[in-house]
Amino acid sequence: MVGKLERGKDVTQQLVESAATHVGRITVIITGAVAGVAREIGDWVTDGFEMVEAAKRAEQDKPRELRQREDYAEYEDEDADYDADDAER
């Protein structure tokens, strides 16, 4: 017959083993989630870098004449704003 002390030891041993197993599984879940979040954030930032680079390449691909016209149009817009401010005074 198993004594009270030995039964207590067996129950304690089972509880510790069960706790260790569950903590290990939970740790794996959390580790996987953190890795997944880090991967998604990294992919998102990479997308941003790629969009910026694509915009730069698109700007460089424009014909020079078109870029000059756009610069002139921006200058005219600024000049029109300046004239409107003068007219109000």
PDB file of N, CA, C and O in Angstrom:
ATOM      1  N   MET A   1       0.838  -1.176   0.000  1.00  0.00           N
ATOM      2  CA  MET A   1       0.000   0.000   0.000  1.00  0.00           C
ATOM      3  C   MET A   1       0.886   1.244   0.000  1.00  0.00           C
ATOM      4  O   MET A   1       1.900   1.317   0.695  1.00  0.00           O
ATOM      5  N   VAL A   2       0.462   2.220  -0.810  1.00  0.00           N
ATOM      6  CA  VAL A   2       1.217   3.455  -0.973  1.00  0.00           C
ATOM      7  C   VAL A   2       0.865   4.388   0.182  1.00  0.00           C
ATOM      8  O   VAL A   2      -0.304   4.570   0.521  1.00  0.00           O
ATOM      9  N   GLY A   3       1.894   4.968   0.772  1.00  0.00           N
ATOM     10  CA  GLY A   3       1.665   5.853   1.908  1.00  0.00           C
ATOM     11  C   GLY A   3       1.222   7.242   1.468  1.00  0.00           C
ATOM     12  O   GLY A   3       1.301   7.603   0.294  1.00  0.00           O
ATOM     13  N   LYS A   4       0.755   8.003   2.445  1.00  0.00           N
ATOM     14  CA  LYS A   4       0.250   9.354   2.194  1.00  0.00           C
ATOM     15  C   LYS A   4       1.348  10.253   1.617  1.00  0.00           C
ATOM     16  O   LYS A   4       1.083  11.037   0.706  1.00  0.00           O
ATOM     17  N   LEU A   5       2.542  10.153   2.122  1.00  0.00           N
ATOM     18  CA  LEU A   5       3.653  10.971   1.654  1.00  0.00           C
ATOM     19  C   LEU A   5       3.981  10.669   0.192  1.00  0.00           C
ATOM     20  O   LEU A   5       4.221  11.584  -0.596  1.00  0.00           O
ATOM     21  N   GLU A   6       3.991   9.379  -0.168  1.00  0.00           N
ATOM     22  CA  GLU A   6       4.301   8.991  -1.550  1.00  0.00           C
ATOM     23  C   GLU A   6       3.209   9.447  -2.503  1.00  0.00           C
ATOM     24  O   GLU A   6       3.506   9.870  -3.621  1.00  0.00           O
ATOM     25  N   ARG A   7       1.946   9.370  -2.082  1.00  0.00           N
ATOM     26  CA  ARG A   7       0.843   9.853  -2.927  1.00  0.00           C
ATOM     27  C   ARG A   7       0.979  11.359  -3.157  1.00  0.00           C
ATOM     28  O   ARG A   7       0.771  11.844  -4.269  1.00  0.00           O
ATOM     29  N   GLY A   8       1.320  12.074  -2.125  1.00  0.00           N
ATOM     30  CA  GLY A   8       1.514  13.523  -2.246  1.00  0.00           C
ATOM     31  C   GLY A   8       2.632  13.857  -3.213  1.00  0.00           C
ATOM     32  O   GLY A   8       2.524  14.780  -4.019  1.00  0.00           O
ATOM     33  N   LYS A   9       3.724  13.079  -3.117  1.00  0.00           N
ATOM     34  CA  LYS A   9       4.850  13.265  -4.041  1.00  0.00           C
ATOM     35  C   LYS A   9       4.421  12.988  -5.474  1.00  0.00           C
ATOM     36  O   LYS A   9       4.774  13.741  -6.382  1.00  0.00           O
ATOM     37  N   ASP A  10       3.665  11.918  -5.686  1.00  0.00           N
ATOM     38  CA  ASP A  10       3.213  11.560  -7.040  1.00  0.00           C
ATOM     39  C   ASP A  10       2.292  12.635  -7.624  1.00  0.00           C
ATOM     40  O   ASP A  10       2.417  12.996  -8.794  1.00  0.00           O
ATOM     41  N   VAL A  11       1.376  13.139  -6.813  1.00  0.00           N
ATOM     42  CA  VAL A  11       0.462  14.187  -7.273  1.00  0.00           C
ATOM     43  C   VAL A  11       1.249  15.457  -7.605  1.00  0.00           C
ATOM     44  O   VAL A  11       1.014  16.087  -8.637  1.00  0.00           O
ATOM     45  N   THR A  12       2.173  15.824  -6.737  1.00  0.00           N
ATOM     46  CA  THR A  12       3.000  17.007  -6.972  1.00  0.00           C
ATOM     47  C   THR A  12       3.813  16.852  -8.249  1.00  0.00           C
ATOM     48  O   THR A  12       3.923  17.787  -9.043  1.00  0.00           O
ATOM     49  N   GLN A  13       4.380  15.665  -8.442  1.00  0.00           N
ATOM     50  CA  GLN A  13       5.173  15.399  -9.645  1.00  0.00           C
ATOM     51  C   GLN A  13       4.310  15.531 -10.896  1.00  0.00           C
ATOM     52  O   GLN A  13       4.740  16.132 -11.880  1.00  0.00           O
ATOM     53  N   GLN A  14       3.115  14.985 -10.870  1.00  0.00           N
ATOM     54  CA  GLN A  14       2.206  15.071 -12.023  1.00  0.00           C
ATOM     55  C   GLN A  14       1.821  16.531 -12.306  1.00  0.00           C
ATOM     56  O   GLN A  14       1.777  16.960 -13.459  1.00  0.00           O
ATOM     57  N   LEU A  15       1.543  17.285 -11.230  1.00  0.00           N
ATOM     58  CA  LEU A  15       1.180  18.696 -11.408  1.00  0.00           C
ATOM     59  C   LEU A  15       2.325  19.502 -12.019  1.00  0.00           C
ATOM     60  O   LEU A  15       2.105  20.326 -12.907  1.00  0.00           O
ATOM     61  N   VAL A  16       3.545  19.265 -11.543  1.00  0.00           N
ATOM     62  CA  VAL A  16       4.707  19.988 -12.068  1.00  0.00           C
ATOM     63  C   VAL A  16       4.947  19.626 -13.528  1.00  0.00           C
ATOM     64  O   VAL A  16       5.212  20.503 -14.351  1.00  0.00           O
ATOM     65  N   GLU A  17       4.856  18.331 -13.855  1.00  0.00           N
ATOM     66  CA  GLU A  17       5.040  17.903 -15.246  1.00  0.00           C
ATOM     67  C   GLU A  17       3.964  18.501 -16.148  1.00  0.00           C
ATOM     68  O   GLU A  17       4.259  18.958 -17.253  1.00  0.00           O
ATOM     69  N   SER A  18       2.720  18.497 -15.680  1.00  0.00           N
ATOM     70  CA  SER A  18       1.619  19.056 -16.463  1.00  0.00           C
ATOM     71  C   SER A  18       1.815  20.559 -16.669  1.00  0.00           C
ATOM     72  O   SER A  18       1.628  21.073 -17.772  1.00  0.00           O
ATOM     73  N   ALA A  19       2.191  21.254 -15.599  1.00  0.00           N
ATOM     74  CA  ALA A  19       2.421  22.698 -15.703  1.00  0.00           C
ATOM     75  C   ALA A  19       3.543  22.994 -16.685  1.00  0.00           C
ATOM     76  O   ALA A  19       3.422  23.898 -17.511  1.00  0.00           O
ATOM     77  N   ALA A  20       4.634  22.238 -16.602  1.00  0.00           N
ATOM     78  CA  ALA A  20       5.767  22.456 -17.508  1.00  0.00           C
ATOM     79  C   ALA A  20       5.351  22.232 -18.955  1.00  0.00           C
ATOM     80  O   ALA A  20       5.741  22.994 -19.840  1.00  0.00           O
ATOM     81  N   THR A  21       4.568  21.200 -19.198  1.00  0.00           N
ATOM     82  CA  THR A  21       4.099  20.905 -20.555  1.00  0.00           C
ATOM     83  C   THR A  21       3.229  22.043 -21.087  1.00  0.00           C
ATOM     84  O   THR A  21       3.416  22.497 -22.216  1.00  0.00           O
ATOM     85  N   HIS A  22       2.277  22.501 -20.271  1.00  0.00           N
ATOM     86  CA  HIS A  22       1.375  23.568 -20.718  1.00  0.00           C
ATOM     87  C   HIS A  22       2.114  24.894 -20.906  1.00  0.00           C
ATOM     88  O   HIS A  22       1.862  25.616 -21.871  1.00  0.00           O
ATOM     89  N   VAL A  23       3.019  25.210 -19.992  1.00  0.00           N
ATOM     90  CA  VAL A  23       3.805  26.441 -20.135  1.00  0.00           C
ATOM     91  C   VAL A  23       4.642  26.371 -21.413  1.00  0.00           C
ATOM     92  O   VAL A  23       4.769  27.364 -22.130  1.00  0.00           O
ATOM     93  N   GLY A  24       5.205  25.212 -21.691  1.00  0.00           N
ATOM     94  CA  GLY A  24       5.981  25.037 -22.922  1.00  0.00           C
ATOM     95  C   GLY A  24       5.133  25.253 -24.160  1.00  0.00           C
ATOM     96  O   GLY A  24       5.563  25.917 -25.104  1.00  0.00           O
ATOM     97  N   ARG A  25       3.927  24.695 -24.161  1.00  0.00           N
ATOM     98  CA  ARG A  25       3.029  24.870 -25.315  1.00  0.00           C
ATOM     99  C   ARG A  25       2.613  26.330 -25.478  1.00  0.00           C
ATOM    100  O   ARG A  25       2.579  26.860 -26.588  1.00  0.00           O
ATOM    101  N   ILE A  26       2.297  26.968 -24.350  1.00  0.00           N
ATOM    102  CA  ILE A  26       1.914  28.382 -24.397  1.00  0.00           C
ATOM    103  C   ILE A  26       3.074  29.222 -24.922  1.00  0.00           C
ATOM    104  O   ILE A  26       2.868  30.144 -25.711  1.00  0.00           O
ATOM    105  N   THR A  27       4.282  28.906 -24.490  1.00  0.00           N
ATOM    106  CA  THR A  27       5.471  29.633 -24.957  1.00  0.00           C
ATOM    107  C   THR A  27       5.642  29.492 -26.463  1.00  0.00           C
ATOM    108  O   THR A  27       5.979  30.458 -27.148  1.00  0.00           O
ATOM    109  N   VAL A  28       5.412  28.294 -26.975  1.00  0.00           N
ATOM    110  CA  VAL A  28       5.511  28.070 -28.424  1.00  0.00           C
ATOM    111  C   VAL A  28       4.472  28.916 -29.160  1.00  0.00           C
ATOM    112  O   VAL A  28       4.768  29.505 -30.200  1.00  0.00           O
ATOM    113  N   ILE A  29       3.263  28.973 -28.620  1.00  0.00           N
ATOM    114  CA  ILE A  29       2.201  29.773 -29.247  1.00  0.00           C
ATOM    115  C   ILE A  29       2.589  31.250 -29.267  1.00  0.00           C
ATOM    116  O   ILE A  29       2.466  31.923 -30.290  1.00  0.00           O
ATOM    117  N   ILE A  30       3.061  31.743 -28.118  1.00  0.00           N
ATOM    118  CA  ILE A  30       3.433  33.161 -28.028  1.00  0.00           C
ATOM    119  C   ILE A  30       4.617  33.464 -28.938  1.00  0.00           C
ATOM    120  O   ILE A  30       4.632  34.485 -29.625  1.00  0.00           O
ATOM    121  N   THR A  31       5.600  32.586 -28.943  1.00  0.00           N
ATOM    122  CA  THR A  31       6.775  32.787 -29.793  1.00  0.00           C
ATOM    123  C   THR A  31       6.370  32.836 -31.264  1.00  0.00           C
ATOM    124  O   THR A  31       6.851  33.679 -32.020  1.00  0.00           O
ATOM    125  N   GLY A  32       5.489  31.933 -31.658  1.00  0.00           N
ATOM    126  CA  GLY A  32       5.006  31.935 -33.040  1.00  0.00           C
ATOM    127  C   GLY A  32       4.246  33.205 -33.378  1.00  0.00           C
ATOM    128  O   GLY A  32       4.384  33.752 -34.472  1.00  0.00           O
ATOM    129  N   ALA A  33       3.436  33.671 -32.423  1.00  0.00           N
ATOM    130  CA  ALA A  33       2.670  34.894 -32.663  1.00  0.00           C
ATOM    131  C   ALA A  33       3.594  36.103 -32.794  1.00  0.00           C
ATOM    132  O   ALA A  33       3.413  36.935 -33.682  1.00  0.00           O
ATOM    133  N   VAL A  34       4.579  36.196 -31.911  1.00  0.00           N
ATOM    134  CA  VAL A  34       5.525  37.317 -31.976  1.00  0.00           C
ATOM    135  C   VAL A  34       6.294  37.281 -33.295  1.00  0.00           C
ATOM    136  O   VAL A  34       6.493  38.314 -33.933  1.00  0.00           O
ATOM    137  N   ALA A  35       6.721  36.095 -33.693  1.00  0.00           N
ATOM    138  CA  ALA A  35       7.441  35.963 -34.965  1.00  0.00           C
ATOM    139  C   ALA A  35       6.541  36.367 -36.134  1.00  0.00           C
ATOM    140  O   ALA A  35       6.988  37.041 -37.062  1.00  0.00           O
ATOM    141  N   GLY A  36       5.279  35.954 -36.086  1.00  0.00           N
ATOM    142  CA  GLY A  36       4.343  36.315 -37.148  1.00  0.00           C
ATOM    143  C   GLY A  36       4.108  37.813 -37.233  1.00  0.00           C
ATOM    144  O   GLY A  36       4.070  38.383 -38.323  1.00  0.00           O
ATOM    145  N   VAL A  37       3.951  38.448 -36.074  1.00  0.00           N
ATOM    146  CA  VAL A  37       3.750  39.898 -36.048  1.00  0.00           C
ATOM    147  C   VAL A  37       4.992  40.611 -36.584  1.00  0.00           C
ATOM    148  O   VAL A  37       4.883  41.544 -37.380  1.00  0.00           O
ATOM    149  N   ALA A  38       6.165  40.172 -36.147  1.00  0.00           N
ATOM    150  CA  ALA A  38       7.413  40.783 -36.629  1.00  0.00           C
ATOM    151  C   ALA A  38       7.544  40.623 -38.139  1.00  0.00           C
ATOM    152  O   ALA A  38       7.976  41.550 -38.825  1.00  0.00           O
ATOM    153  N   ARG A  39       7.178  39.469 -38.658  1.00  0.00           N
ATOM    154  CA  ARG A  39       7.254  39.222 -40.096  1.00  0.00           C
ATOM    155  C   ARG A  39       6.305  40.158 -40.845  1.00  0.00           C
ATOM    156  O   ARG A  39       6.682  40.744 -41.860  1.00  0.00           O
ATOM    157  N   GLU A  40       5.076  40.299 -40.348  1.00  0.00           N
ATOM    158  CA  GLU A  40       4.102  41.163 -41.016  1.00  0.00           C
ATOM    159  C   GLU A  40       4.541  42.624 -40.996  1.00  0.00           C
ATOM    160  O   GLU A  40       4.402  43.327 -41.996  1.00  0.00           O
ATOM    161  N   ILE A  41       5.067  43.083 -39.867  1.00  0.00           N
ATOM    162  CA  ILE A  41       5.547  44.463 -39.784  1.00  0.00           C
ATOM    163  C   ILE A  41       6.713  44.667 -40.746  1.00  0.00           C
ATOM    164  O   ILE A  41       6.786  45.686 -41.433  1.00  0.00           O
ATOM    165  N   GLY A  42       7.616  43.706 -40.793  1.00  0.00           N
ATOM    166  CA  GLY A  42       8.743  43.795 -41.720  1.00  0.00           C
ATOM    167  C   GLY A  42       8.291  43.843 -43.166  1.00  0.00           C
ATOM    168  O   GLY A  42       8.816  44.624 -43.960  1.00  0.00           O
ATOM    169  N   ASP A  43       7.310  43.004 -43.515  1.00  0.00           N
ATOM    170  CA  ASP A  43       6.779  43.013 -44.881  1.00  0.00           C
ATOM    171  C   ASP A  43       6.124  44.353 -45.206  1.00  0.00           C
ATOM    172  O   ASP A  43       6.261  44.870 -46.314  1.00  0.00           O
ATOM    173  N   TRP A  44       5.412  44.906 -44.226  1.00  0.00           N
ATOM    174  CA  TRP A  44       4.728  46.181 -44.420  1.00  0.00           C
ATOM    175  C   TRP A  44       5.744  47.296 -44.666  1.00  0.00           C
ATOM    176  O   TRP A  44       5.569  48.108 -45.574  1.00  0.00           O
ATOM    177  N   VAL A  45       6.794  47.336 -43.867  1.00  0.00           N
ATOM    178  CA  VAL A  45       7.836  48.351 -44.038  1.00  0.00           C
ATOM    179  C   VAL A  45       8.535  48.170 -45.386  1.00  0.00           C
ATOM    180  O   VAL A  45       8.833  49.149 -46.070  1.00  0.00           O
ATOM    181  N   THR A  46       8.795  46.919 -45.764  1.00  0.00           N
ATOM    182  CA  THR A  46       9.407  46.643 -47.067  1.00  0.00           C
ATOM    183  C   THR A  46       8.520  47.164 -48.194  1.00  0.00           C
ATOM    184  O   THR A  46       9.019  47.746 -49.157  1.00  0.00           O
ATOM    185  N   ASP A  47       7.204  46.959 -48.080  1.00  0.00           N
ATOM    186  CA  ASP A  47       6.278  47.494 -49.082  1.00  0.00           C
ATOM    187  C   ASP A  47       6.421  49.009 -49.196  1.00  0.00           C
ATOM    188  O   ASP A  47       6.410  49.560 -50.296  1.00  0.00           O
ATOM    189  N   GLY A  48       6.554  49.673 -48.058  1.00  0.00           N
ATOM    190  CA  GLY A  48       6.726  51.126 -48.073  1.00  0.00           C
ATOM    191  C   GLY A  48       7.994  51.539 -48.798  1.00  0.00           C
ATOM    192  O   GLY A  48       7.977  52.461 -49.614  1.00  0.00           O
ATOM    193  N   PHE A  49       9.115  50.844 -48.497  1.00  0.00           N
ATOM    194  CA  PHE A  49      10.375  51.144 -49.189  1.00  0.00           C
ATOM    195  C   PHE A  49      10.223  50.932 -50.693  1.00  0.00           C
ATOM    196  O   PHE A  49      10.692  51.746 -51.489  1.00  0.00           O
ATOM    197  N   GLU A  50       9.571  49.842 -51.078  1.00  0.00           N
ATOM    198  CA  GLU A  50       9.398  49.546 -52.503  1.00  0.00           C
ATOM    199  C   GLU A  50       8.548  50.605 -53.189  1.00  0.00           C
ATOM    200  O   GLU A  50       8.812  50.968 -54.335  1.00  0.00           O
ATOM    201  N   MET A  51       7.520  51.105 -52.489  1.00  0.00           N
ATOM    202  CA  MET A  51       6.675  52.147 -53.081  1.00  0.00           C
ATOM    203  C   MET A  51       7.458  53.443 -53.278  1.00  0.00           C
ATOM    204  O   MET A  51       7.313  54.111 -54.302  1.00  0.00           O
ATOM    205  N   VAL A  52       8.282  53.794 -52.302  1.00  0.00           N
ATOM    206  CA  VAL A  52       9.103  55.005 -52.422  1.00  0.00           C
ATOM    207  C   VAL A  52      10.074  54.863 -53.591  1.00  0.00           C
ATOM    208  O   VAL A  52      10.223  55.784 -54.395  1.00  0.00           O
ATOM    209  N   GLU A  53      10.731  53.716 -53.684  1.00  0.00           N
ATOM    210  CA  GLU A  53      11.670  53.481 -54.789  1.00  0.00           C
ATOM    211  C   GLU A  53      10.954  53.514 -56.135  1.00  0.00           C
ATOM    212  O   GLU A  53      11.477  54.069 -57.101  1.00  0.00           O
ATOM    213  N   ALA A  54       9.760  52.923 -56.205  1.00  0.00           N
ATOM    214  CA  ALA A  54       9.004  52.923 -57.457  1.00  0.00           C
ATOM    215  C   ALA A  54       8.623  54.347 -57.848  1.00  0.00           C
ATOM    216  O   ALA A  54       8.664  54.703 -59.026  1.00  0.00           O
ATOM    217  N   ALA A  55       8.256  55.156 -56.868  1.00  0.00           N
ATOM    218  CA  ALA A  55       7.912  56.551 -57.161  1.00  0.00           C
ATOM    219  C   ALA A  55       9.131  57.307 -57.682  1.00  0.00           C
ATOM    220  O   ALA A  55       9.017  58.110 -58.607  1.00  0.00           O
ATOM    221  N   LYS A  56      10.288  57.052 -57.092  1.00  0.00           N
ATOM    222  CA  LYS A  56      11.518  57.705 -57.563  1.00  0.00           C
ATOM    223  C   LYS A  56      11.839  57.286 -58.991  1.00  0.00           C
ATOM    224  O   LYS A  56      12.192  58.118 -59.827  1.00  0.00           O
ATOM    225  N   ARG A  57      11.713  55.976 -59.266  1.00  0.00           N
ATOM    226  CA  ARG A  57      11.995  55.496 -60.627  1.00  0.00           C
ATOM    227  C   ARG A  57      11.000  56.079 -61.619  1.00  0.00           C
ATOM    228  O   ARG A  57      11.375  56.438 -62.736  1.00  0.00           O
ATOM    229  N   ALA A  58       9.738  56.176 -61.224  1.00  0.00           N
ATOM    230  CA  ALA A  58       8.725  56.740 -62.118  1.00  0.00           C
ATOM    231  C   ALA A  58       9.037  58.201 -62.419  1.00  0.00           C
ATOM    232  O   ALA A  58       8.881  58.657 -63.552  1.00  0.00           O
ATOM    233  N   GLU A  59       9.477  58.928 -61.402  1.00  0.00           N
ATOM    234  CA  GLU A  59       9.837  60.335 -61.610  1.00  0.00           C
ATOM    235  C   GLU A  59      11.023  60.449 -62.561  1.00  0.00           C
ATOM    236  O   GLU A  59      11.055  61.334 -63.415  1.00  0.00           O
ATOM    237  N   GLN A  60      11.995  59.555 -62.414  1.00  0.00           N
ATOM    238  CA  GLN A  60      13.174  59.584 -63.284  1.00  0.00           C
ATOM    239  C   GLN A  60      12.835  59.165 -64.713  1.00  0.00           C
ATOM    240  O   GLN A  60      13.510  59.574 -65.657  1.00  0.00           O
ATOM    241  N   ASP A  61      11.798  58.357 -64.873  1.00  0.00           N
ATOM    242  CA  ASP A  61      11.411  57.891 -66.202  1.00  0.00           C
ATOM    243  C   ASP A  61      10.636  58.941 -66.995  1.00  0.00           C
ATOM    244  O   ASP A  61      10.503  58.820 -68.212  1.00  0.00           O
ATOM    245  N   LYS A  62      10.126  59.966 -66.320  1.00  0.00           N
ATOM    246  CA  LYS A  62       9.374  60.997 -67.030  1.00  0.00           C
ATOM    247  C   LYS A  62      10.297  61.716 -68.001  1.00  0.00           C
ATOM    248  O   LYS A  62      11.473  61.929 -67.706  1.00  0.00           O
ATOM    249  N   PRO A  63       9.773  62.083 -69.142  1.00  0.00           N
ATOM    250  CA  PRO A  63      10.582  62.896 -70.052  1.00  0.00           C
ATOM    251  C   PRO A  63      10.940  64.222 -69.379  1.00  0.00           C
ATOM    252  O   PRO A  63      10.154  64.762 -68.600  1.00  0.00           O
ATOM    253  N   ARG A  64      12.116  64.736 -69.683  1.00  0.00           N
ATOM    254  CA  ARG A  64      12.608  65.965 -69.051  1.00  0.00           C
ATOM    255  C   ARG A  64      11.657  67.131 -69.292  1.00  0.00           C
ATOM    256  O   ARG A  64      11.413  67.941 -68.398  1.00  0.00           O
ATOM    257  N   GLU A  65      11.129  67.206 -70.495  1.00  0.00           N
ATOM    258  CA  GLU A  65      10.231  68.303 -70.846  1.00  0.00           C
ATOM    259  C   GLU A  65       8.988  68.301 -69.950  1.00  0.00           C
ATOM    260  O   GLU A  65       8.532  69.356 -69.511  1.00  0.00           O
ATOM    261  N   LEU A  66       8.448  67.115 -69.685  1.00  0.00           N
ATOM    262  CA  LEU A  66       7.264  67.014 -68.837  1.00  0.00           C
ATOM    263  C   LEU A  66       7.582  67.468 -67.416  1.00  0.00           C
ATOM    264  O   LEU A  66       6.785  68.172 -66.797  1.00  0.00           O
ATOM    265  N   ARG A  67       8.740  67.070 -66.898  1.00  0.00           N
ATOM    266  CA  ARG A  67       9.134  67.497 -65.552  1.00  0.00           C
ATOM    267  C   ARG A  67       9.252  69.016 -65.493  1.00  0.00           C
ATOM    268  O   ARG A  67       8.846  69.640 -64.512  1.00  0.00           O
ATOM    269  N   GLN A  68       9.816  69.613 -66.558  1.00  0.00           N
ATOM    270  CA  GLN A  68       9.967  71.066 -66.581  1.00  0.00           C
ATOM    271  C   GLN A  68       8.601  71.752 -66.611  1.00  0.00           C
ATOM    272  O   GLN A  68       8.403  72.777 -65.958  1.00  0.00           O
ATOM    273  N   ARG A  69       7.655  71.185 -67.372  1.00  0.00           N
ATOM    274  CA  ARG A  69       6.313  71.763 -67.413  1.00  0.00           C
ATOM    275  C   ARG A  69       5.646  71.688 -66.046  1.00  0.00           C
ATOM    276  O   ARG A  69       4.975  72.628 -65.619  1.00  0.00           O
ATOM    277  N   GLU A  70       5.836  70.557 -65.363  1.00  0.00           N
ATOM    278  CA  GLU A  70       5.245  70.419 -64.031  1.00  0.00           C
ATOM    279  C   GLU A  70       5.868  71.414 -63.062  1.00  0.00           C
ATOM    280  O   GLU A  70       5.165  72.007 -62.244  1.00  0.00           O
ATOM    281  N   ASP A  71       7.182  71.600 -63.146  1.00  0.00           N
ATOM    282  CA  ASP A  71       7.843  72.579 -62.284  1.00  0.00           C
ATOM    283  C   ASP A  71       7.311  73.981 -62.572  1.00  0.00           C
ATOM    284  O   ASP A  71       7.097  74.775 -61.656  1.00  0.00           O
ATOM    285  N   TYR A  72       7.101  74.274 -63.852  1.00  0.00           N
ATOM    286  CA  TYR A  72       6.579  75.580 -64.243  1.00  0.00           C
ATOM    287  C   TYR A  72       5.158  75.757 -63.712  1.00  0.00           C
ATOM    288  O   TYR A  72       4.805  76.829 -63.221  1.00  0.00           O
ATOM    289  N   ALA A  73       4.342  74.701 -63.811  1.00  0.00           N
ATOM    290  CA  ALA A  73       2.965  74.770 -63.319  1.00  0.00           C
ATOM    291  C   ALA A  73       2.950  75.014 -61.811  1.00  0.00           C
ATOM    292  O   ALA A  73       2.127  75.787 -61.321  1.00  0.00           O
ATOM    293  N   GLU A  74       3.839  74.373 -61.077  1.00  0.00           N
ATOM    294  CA  GLU A  74       3.923  74.607 -59.636  1.00  0.00           C
ATOM    295  C   GLU A  74       4.333  76.052 -59.364  1.00  0.00           C
ATOM    296  O   GLU A  74       3.816  76.685 -58.444  1.00  0.00           O
ATOM    297  N   TYR A  75       5.265  76.571 -60.167  1.00  0.00           N
ATOM    298  CA  TYR A  75       5.704  77.960 -60.011  1.00  0.00           C
ATOM    299  C   TYR A  75       4.536  78.907 -60.265  1.00  0.00           C
ATOM    300  O   TYR A  75       4.355  79.879 -59.531  1.00  0.00           O
ATOM    301  N   GLU A  76       3.740  78.630 -61.304  1.00  0.00           N
ATOM    302  CA  GLU A  76       2.588  79.473 -61.612  1.00  0.00           C
ATOM    303  C   GLU A  76       1.580  79.442 -60.472  1.00  0.00           C
ATOM    304  O   GLU A  76       1.011  80.478 -60.125  1.00  0.00           O
ATOM    305  N   ASP A  77       1.348  78.265 -59.881  1.00  0.00           N
ATOM    306  CA  ASP A  77       0.419  78.153 -58.757  1.00  0.00           C
ATOM    307  C   ASP A  77       0.899  78.993 -57.579  1.00  0.00           C
ATOM    308  O   ASP A  77       0.107  79.690 -56.945  1.00  0.00           O
ATOM    309  N   GLU A  78       2.186  78.927 -57.291  1.00  0.00           N
ATOM    310  CA  GLU A  78       2.739  79.721 -56.195  1.00  0.00           C
ATOM    311  C   GLU A  78       2.626  81.208 -56.508  1.00  0.00           C
ATOM    312  O   GLU A  78       2.324  82.015 -55.628  1.00  0.00           O
ATOM    313  N   ASP A  79       2.870  81.563 -57.768  1.00  0.00           N
ATOM    314  CA  ASP A  79       2.788  82.958 -58.189  1.00  0.00           C
ATOM    315  C   ASP A  79       1.349  83.458 -58.073  1.00  0.00           C
ATOM    316  O   ASP A  79       1.117  84.591 -57.652  1.00  0.00           O
ATOM    317  N   ALA A  80       0.384  82.616 -58.445  1.00  0.00           N
ATOM    318  CA  ALA A  80      -1.028  82.991 -58.349  1.00  0.00           C
ATOM    319  C   ALA A  80      -1.417  83.196 -56.889  1.00  0.00           C
ATOM    320  O   ALA A  80      -2.159  84.128 -56.579  1.00  0.00           O
ATOM    321  N   ASP A  81      -0.940  82.358 -56.003  1.00  0.00           N
ATOM    322  CA  ASP A  81      -1.215  82.525 -54.573  1.00  0.00           C
ATOM    323  C   ASP A  81      -0.626  83.834 -54.076  1.00  0.00           C
ATOM    324  O   ASP A  81      -1.248  84.542 -53.284  1.00  0.00           O
ATOM    325  N   TYR A  82       0.564  84.151 -54.537  1.00  0.00           N
ATOM    326  CA  TYR A  82       1.237  85.389 -54.133  1.00  0.00           C
ATOM    327  C   TYR A  82       0.443  86.599 -54.623  1.00  0.00           C
ATOM    328  O   TYR A  82       0.252  87.561 -53.880  1.00  0.00           O
ATOM    329  N   ASP A  83      -0.025  86.549 -55.885  1.00  0.00           N
ATOM    330  CA  ASP A  83      -0.810  87.648 -56.447  1.00  0.00           C
ATOM    331  C   ASP A  83      -2.118  87.819 -55.691  1.00  0.00           C
ATOM    332  O   ASP A  83      -2.553  88.947 -55.459  1.00  0.00           O
ATOM    333  N   ALA A  84      -2.743  86.731 -55.308  1.00  0.00           N
ATOM    334  CA  ALA A  84      -4.005  86.797 -54.570  1.00  0.00           C
ATOM    335  C   ALA A  84      -3.788  87.447 -53.209  1.00  0.00           C
ATOM    336  O   ALA A  84      -4.632  88.211 -52.740  1.00  0.00           O
ATOM    337  N   ASP A  85      -2.666  87.146 -52.581  1.00  0.00           N
ATOM    338  CA  ASP A  85      -2.354  87.763 -51.293  1.00  0.00           C
ATOM    339  C   ASP A  85      -2.152  89.269 -51.456  1.00  0.00           C
ATOM    340  O   ASP A  85      -2.592  90.050 -50.613  1.00  0.00           O
ATOM    341  N   ASP A  86      -1.488  89.673 -52.538  1.00  0.00           N
ATOM    342  CA  ASP A  86      -1.258  91.096 -52.791  1.00  0.00           C
ATOM    343  C   ASP A  86      -2.574  91.816 -53.064  1.00  0.00           C
ATOM    344  O   ASP A  86      -2.749  92.961 -52.647  1.00  0.00           O
ATOM    345  N   ALA A  87      -3.501  91.161 -53.758  1.00  0.00           N
ATOM    346  CA  ALA A  87      -4.775  91.773 -54.105  1.00  0.00           C
ATOM    347  C   ALA A  87      -5.614  92.021 -52.857  1.00  0.00           C
ATOM    348  O   ALA A  87      -6.412  92.958 -52.826  1.00  0.00           O
ATOM    349  N   GLU A  88      -5.448  91.207 -51.847  1.00  0.00           N
ATOM    350  CA  GLU A  88      -6.223  91.366 -50.622  1.00  0.00           C
ATOM    351  C   GLU A  88      -5.746  92.555 -49.811  1.00  0.00           C
ATOM    352  O   GLU A  88      -6.505  93.104 -49.013  1.00  0.00           O
ATOM    353  N   ARG A  89      -4.509  92.958 -50.000  1.00  0.00           N
ATOM    354  CA  ARG A  89      -3.939  94.058 -49.193  1.00  0.00           C
ATOM    355  C   ARG A  89      -4.333  95.393 -49.686  1.00  0.00           C
ATOM    356  O   ARG A  89      -3.933  96.406 -49.112  1.00  0.00           O
TER     357      ARG A  89
END
